[in-house]
Amino acid sequence: MIPLICRYLVLSLAVFLVPAAALAGPLVLTGRVLDGGGQPVSGAEVYVFNSVNVKRPADFISEKSGADGRFQLALPPGRYWSMAIQRQGAARVGPLGTSDRFSGEPLVFEGGADKQVVTDFTILSLKESALRSHKRNEELIKITGRLLDSSGAPVAGVYALADPAPNGELPLYLSTWTEADGVYTLYLPKGKIFLGAARVFPPVNAYHLEREVEFDADVVGEDLVVPPDTPQISPPVADVR
C-alpha cells in the first residue's frame, strides 16, 4: 500500500507534467451584431474563416445572436477572417438572398490562447448598402440597365458590380439583386470604371470585369450580360458549438 504522503507527491507531480498548452483556454471572439441604425440584431451568425478565401463555407460559425445582438465563439489560436450574416431562410451556406444582411468586407483578427477579441459587426442588405453609399457621397451618379443572359433575356436574382480595377477579390460597388425584369441600379463616381455581372455573392472566384466605360452623368440603358453559372467546390463546414 502506497503511503498517503507518496500519493500526494505523485498527484502533484502529474499536475506539473501537464503541458501548458493543455491548460490554456481558447481564443474567444465576442461582441454584438448591429443594424445600420446601431440597434442590436437577433438571429445573426458570425462566420469565421482560417484563410483570406471567404468565398466558401466557413470553418467556424457562431450560435445565432440573441435579442441584445450579442454573440460568442471559441476558436483555436490563430489568424482569422470573419463576417456577420443574417439569413432570412433556413440555409446556413450558399449565396446571399435578396433580403439577407451581411457585414461586408471581412474583419481580420488574430490571437493566442486565453485571449478575447471584442468587436461589433454592422450588417446591411445589398439595397441598404447601395443607398448608404449614395447618401455618403453626393458626387455619385446613377447607372441603370438590365442584366441579361446570352440570348438577351432578363435574369432575376443576380447583381451588377463595378470597380476601378478589372480584377480583384471583392468589387467596390454592387447593385441589389435583380427582379424578374433584370433591372439593376449602381451608384458610381464619375470617371472610368469597369462593369460586370455575377450570379452569387460573394463571387465564387476572384472577379474579372471586361467592360471599361467612362461616365460623367447619370446613364439609363447600360445593359450587361451575366456570365454562366460557375461550379463551386468547397471543403466541409466545421461548426463549433
C-alpha positions as CSV (number, residue, x, y, z in Angstrom):
1,M,0.0,0.0,0.0
2,I,1.4,3.4,-1.1
3,P,1.8,5.8,1.9
4,L,-0.6,8.8,1.8
5,I,2.3,11.3,1.5
6,C,3.6,9.4,-1.6
7,R,0.2,9.6,-3.3
8,Y,0.1,13.3,-2.7
9,L,3.5,13.6,-4.3
10,V,2.5,11.6,-7.3
11,L,-0.6,13.7,-7.9
12,S,1.4,16.9,-7.5
13,L,4.0,15.7,-10.0
14,A,1.3,14.8,-12.5
15,V,-0.2,18.3,-12.4
16,F,3.2,19.8,-13.1
17,L,3.8,17.5,-16.0
18,V,0.6,18.6,-17.9
19,P,1.7,20.7,-20.9
20,A,0.9,24.4,-20.5
21,A,-1.0,24.3,-23.9
22,A,-3.4,21.7,-22.5
23,L,-4.3,24.0,-19.6
24,A,-4.7,27.1,-21.8
25,G,-8.1,28.3,-22.8
26,P,-9.3,29.1,-26.4
27,L,-9.2,32.3,-28.3
28,V,-12.7,33.9,-27.9
29,L,-14.3,36.2,-30.4
30,T,-17.3,38.1,-28.9
31,G,-19.3,41.3,-29.5
32,R,-22.6,42.4,-30.9
33,V,-24.3,42.4,-34.3
34,L,-26.0,45.7,-35.1
35,D,-28.1,47.1,-37.9
36,G,-27.5,50.3,-39.9
37,G,-29.1,52.3,-37.1
38,G,-26.9,50.9,-34.4
39,Q,-29.7,48.6,-33.0
40,P,-29.0,45.0,-31.9
41,V,-29.9,42.3,-34.4
42,S,-31.1,38.8,-33.2
43,G,-30.7,35.7,-35.3
44,A,-27.4,36.7,-37.0
45,E,-24.4,34.4,-37.2
46,V,-20.7,35.2,-37.3
47,Y,-18.8,33.2,-40.0
48,V,-15.1,32.7,-39.4
49,F,-12.5,31.6,-42.0
50,N,-9.0,30.4,-41.5
51,S,-7.8,32.0,-44.7
52,V,-8.4,35.1,-46.9
53,N,-10.6,32.9,-49.1
54,V,-14.1,33.7,-47.8
55,K,-15.9,32.6,-50.9
56,R,-16.6,29.1,-49.4
57,P,-18.3,27.6,-46.4
58,A,-16.9,28.9,-43.1
59,D,-14.5,27.0,-40.9
60,F,-16.5,28.1,-37.8
61,I,-20.0,29.5,-37.3
62,S,-21.2,31.1,-34.1
63,E,-24.6,30.5,-32.4
64,K,-27.2,32.9,-33.5
65,S,-27.1,36.3,-31.8
66,G,-29.6,36.9,-29.0
67,A,-32.1,39.7,-28.6
68,D,-29.3,42.0,-27.4
69,G,-27.3,41.2,-30.6
70,R,-24.5,39.5,-28.6
71,F,-22.5,36.5,-29.9
72,Q,-19.5,34.5,-28.7
73,L,-17.4,31.9,-30.5
74,A,-14.4,29.9,-29.1
75,L,-11.6,29.2,-31.6
76,P,-8.1,27.6,-31.6
77,P,-5.4,30.3,-31.5
78,G,-4.6,31.7,-34.9
79,R,-5.3,34.3,-37.6
80,Y,-8.9,34.6,-39.0
81,W,-11.2,36.5,-41.3
82,S,-14.8,37.0,-40.1
83,M,-18.1,38.5,-41.2
84,A,-21.7,38.5,-39.8
85,I,-24.7,37.3,-41.8
86,Q,-28.4,37.3,-41.0
87,R,-30.2,34.9,-43.4
88,Q,-33.9,35.0,-43.8
89,G,-34.2,31.4,-44.8
90,A,-33.1,28.1,-43.2
91,A,-29.9,27.7,-45.2
92,R,-26.6,28.4,-43.4
93,V,-24.4,28.2,-46.5
94,G,-24.6,29.4,-50.1
95,P,-25.1,32.7,-51.8
96,L,-26.9,35.5,-50.1
97,G,-30.6,36.1,-50.8
98,T,-32.3,39.4,-51.7
99,S,-33.3,40.1,-48.1
100,D,-30.2,38.7,-46.3
101,R,-28.0,41.1,-44.5
102,F,-24.2,40.9,-44.1
103,S,-21.3,43.0,-42.7
104,G,-19.3,43.5,-46.0
105,E,-15.5,43.2,-46.1
106,P,-14.1,40.5,-43.7
107,L,-12.7,41.6,-40.4
108,V,-9.2,40.2,-39.8
109,F,-8.1,39.3,-36.3
110,E,-5.7,37.0,-34.5
111,G,-4.8,35.9,-31.1
112,G,-3.3,33.2,-28.9
113,A,-4.8,31.1,-26.1
114,D,-6.7,32.8,-23.4
115,K,-7.2,35.9,-25.5
116,Q,-10.5,37.6,-26.0
117,V,-11.2,39.7,-29.2
118,V,-14.2,42.0,-28.8
119,T,-15.7,43.5,-31.9
120,D,-19.1,44.6,-33.3
121,F,-20.5,43.9,-36.8
122,T,-22.9,46.2,-38.6
123,I,-25.0,44.3,-41.2
124,L,-26.8,45.7,-44.2
125,S,-28.7,44.3,-47.1
126,L,-27.4,44.9,-50.6
127,K,-30.1,47.6,-51.0
128,E,-29.3,49.3,-47.7
129,S,-25.6,49.3,-48.6
130,A,-26.2,50.9,-52.0
131,L,-28.4,53.6,-50.5
132,R,-26.0,54.3,-47.8
133,S,-23.1,54.8,-50.3
134,H,-25.3,57.1,-52.3
135,K,-26.1,59.3,-49.3
136,R,-22.5,59.4,-48.2
137,N,-21.3,60.9,-51.5
138,E,-23.4,63.4,-53.4
139,E,-20.9,63.2,-56.3
140,L,-22.1,59.7,-57.2
141,I,-24.0,59.2,-60.4
142,K,-26.8,56.8,-61.1
143,I,-26.3,54.0,-63.6
144,T,-29.3,51.7,-64.6
145,G,-29.8,49.0,-67.1
146,R,-30.7,45.3,-67.4
147,L,-28.8,42.1,-66.6
148,L,-29.3,39.7,-69.5
149,D,-28.4,36.1,-70.4
150,S,-26.6,35.2,-73.6
151,S,-29.8,35.2,-75.5
152,G,-30.8,38.7,-74.4
153,A,-33.5,37.6,-71.9
154,P,-33.6,39.4,-68.5
155,V,-32.2,37.5,-65.5
156,A,-33.6,37.6,-62.0
157,G,-31.7,37.1,-58.7
158,V,-28.3,38.4,-60.0
159,Y,-26.4,41.6,-59.4
160,A,-24.2,44.1,-61.2
161,L,-20.8,45.0,-60.0
162,A,-18.2,47.8,-60.7
163,D,-14.7,48.6,-59.7
164,P,-11.9,50.9,-60.8
165,A,-9.8,47.7,-61.4
166,P,-10.8,44.9,-63.8
167,N,-9.7,42.1,-61.4
168,G,-9.8,41.6,-57.7
169,E,-11.3,39.7,-54.7
170,L,-14.4,41.8,-54.0
171,P,-15.7,44.7,-56.2
172,L,-16.1,48.1,-54.6
173,Y,-19.6,48.7,-56.0
174,L,-22.6,46.3,-56.0
175,S,-26.2,46.6,-57.1
176,T,-29.1,45.0,-55.3
177,W,-30.4,41.6,-56.6
178,T,-32.5,41.9,-59.8
179,E,-36.2,41.2,-60.0
180,A,-37.9,39.4,-63.0
181,D,-37.2,42.4,-65.3
182,G,-33.5,42.2,-64.7
183,V,-33.2,45.9,-63.9
184,Y,-30.2,47.0,-61.8
185,T,-29.0,50.3,-60.3
186,L,-25.5,51.2,-59.4
187,Y,-24.3,54.5,-57.7
188,L,-20.8,55.2,-59.0
189,P,-18.2,58.0,-59.0
190,K,-17.6,59.9,-62.3
191,G,-14.8,58.7,-64.5
192,K,-13.5,55.4,-65.9
193,I,-14.7,52.2,-64.3
194,F,-15.1,48.5,-65.1
195,L,-18.5,46.9,-65.2
196,G,-19.7,43.3,-64.9
197,A,-22.4,41.0,-63.5
198,A,-22.4,37.9,-61.2
199,R,-24.9,35.3,-60.1
200,V,-23.7,34.8,-56.5
201,F,-22.3,36.9,-53.6
202,P,-19.6,36.9,-52.7
203,P,-18.3,35.9,-56.2
204,V,-17.2,32.3,-56.4
205,N,-13.9,33.2,-57.9
206,A,-11.9,36.5,-58.0
207,Y,-13.9,38.7,-60.3
208,H,-13.0,39.8,-63.8
209,L,-14.7,42.8,-65.3
210,E,-14.4,43.1,-69.1
211,R,-16.3,46.3,-69.9
212,E,-14.4,49.5,-69.3
213,V,-16.6,52.6,-69.5
214,E,-16.4,56.3,-68.6
215,F,-19.4,58.1,-67.0
216,D,-19.8,61.8,-66.4
217,A,-23.6,61.9,-65.8
218,D,-26.5,59.6,-65.0
219,V,-27.0,56.8,-67.6
220,V,-30.1,54.7,-68.4
221,G,-29.9,51.5,-70.5
222,E,-26.4,50.2,-69.6
223,D,-27.2,46.5,-70.2
224,L,-24.8,43.8,-69.1
225,V,-24.5,40.1,-69.9
226,V,-24.5,37.8,-66.9
227,P,-21.8,35.0,-67.2
228,P,-23.0,31.4,-66.9
229,D,-23.0,29.6,-63.6
230,T,-19.7,28.5,-62.3
231,P,-19.5,25.3,-60.2
232,Q,-18.1,25.8,-56.7
233,I,-16.0,23.1,-54.9
234,S,-15.8,23.7,-51.2
235,P,-14.4,21.9,-48.1
236,P,-16.9,20.8,-45.4
237,V,-18.0,23.2,-42.8
238,A,-16.5,22.9,-39.3
239,D,-19.2,24.1,-37.0
240,V,-18.2,25.0,-33.4
241,R,-20.9,24.5,-30.7
